[in-house]
Amino acid sequence: MKVCLLNDSFPPVIDGVVNVMMNYATYLMQDYGAQVMVGTPRYPNADYSAYPYPVVPYQSFNTASVTNGYRTGNPFSGKSVSRLAEFQPDIIHSHCPASATIIARILRDEVKAPIVFTYHTKYDIDIRREVKSKLAAREGIRAMVRNIEACDEVWVVSQGAGESLKELGFQGDYRVMNNGVDFARGRVDPDTVARVTAGYDLPEGVPVYLFVGRMMTYKGLPIILDALKMLADAGREFRMVFIGKGPDQELLEQKARELGLMGSGEGPDRCIFTGPIYDRDELRAWNTRADLFLFPSTFDTNGLVVREAAACGLASVLIEGSCAAEGITDGRNGFTIAENAEAMAAKLEQVGEDLSFLHEVGQHAMDEIYLSWRDCVAVAYDRYQTVLDMKRAGTLPVRKKLPSDFLLYMTAQSMEEQERSRRIRHELFDDFRETALGMMENIQEAEENTERFWDRVAEEIRGHRTQRDRPRHETV
């Protein structure tokens, strides 16, 4: 099976969706012998040669200042689409509803492979955050949903994610396909934990709370800080570790200082901002050292970090009814609260003093909600096979036809013609170059022959003059 994976981000940018796609590529190749090709916007100075599968970077534009470090790809890059088409994929799997899915639709018109799309995150929140015009934001969301509806099969990473997509106006069907984690099941050994966390003020017996992810206020981080302020005022001891970076990091650190949780000069800093940590083993060590993971986000559609924590025996505090809380039973394999600081503070005060109980709940999380990437990709591969079987049998559900289909079809045809024209020009240039090189060799040889000819002529003239000027001896 040949699988083309498309996304609007790829290393050097690292995020949850990139992690998903790279694990898909790894286990599709490793466990099923699939051939994989990745398409992504080009990032400056990125080296794509080290991956065990070909990466096709296409033209991109610098939009990092308004998209939190991401670049915007040009989906009408004929040369790149042609390279993807030459791969002749059986399945096209898009992980982003923007340029990646437009390329997927153009590619489908060329190779006739079905498109699977995975809805990973609530993109509408980012659109509303970055686009100031309400009308423009609404039209952007509408275009995103229509792009998703154009795909042959839609996957969502949780039931809540599917409901969120429906609320945006999506009218098709979807299938829940869970994401996994690349953390091995089990806690990290104490020596490694001590080495990784050395230099931080983490007293034994004092509860350590942890957050890992993008530093964004809409992930509920102000709820954490306000709750911790309540605990501090009540005389509770704790340490709160934030790992990650994001556009709101400076704002959140300033809030922590204003609340007296760090940098006050009176007592230890209760809040620690480490910045981003990319080493997966170091992240496992932090999840092992912590006593409770705090994740009051209603934005995330799946919450991979919650399952990463569970892999290390770390339970989470989550918002009741959120996507991240699916599968969580309060007090059994995690904790759920209302979406406010008072509820967070009450829960931490209730359970924070009994660390052995927290570790017991963490063990249940490891046993009950942990899901490996190998298992997830196995389910995805089986579904790929089903989609292909339905396509061959002609029973693949008819996708919704959109006005943009004809435009993209014509664009694909135009790009195909442009690429064919480019190849012809290239071949003609190669032929001309070979002919020109041959002509240059012939000319050079002729010049050398001419030079030798005139050398011989000059030699003969010199010889004739020598003979003519020689003195004559008369005979007496």
Buried (B, 14 or more C-beta within 10 A) or exposed (E): BBBBBBBBBBBEBEBBBBBBBBBBBBBBBEEBEBBBBBBBBBBEEBEBEEBEBBBBBBBBEEBEEEBBBBBBBBBBBBEBBBBBBEBBBBBBBBBBBBBBBBBBBBBBBBBEBBBBBBBBBBBBBBBBBEBEEEEEBBEBBEBBBBBBBBBBBBBBBBEBBBEBBBEBEBEBEBEEBBBBBBBEBEBBEEEBBEEBBEEBEBEEEBBBBBBBBBBBBBBBBBBBBBBBBBBBEEEBBBBBBBBBBBEBBEBBBEBBBEBBBBEBEEEEBBBBBBEEBEEBEBBBBBBBBBBBBBBBBBBBBBBBBBBBBBBBBBBBBBBBEBBBBBBBBBBEBBBBBBBBBEBBBBBBBEBBEEBEEBBEBBBBBBEBBBBBBBEBBBEBBEBBBEBBEBBEEEEBEEBEEBEBBEEBBEBBEEBBEBBEEEEEEEEEEEEEEEEEEEEEEEEEEEEEEEEEEEEEEEEEEEEEEEEEEEEEEEEE
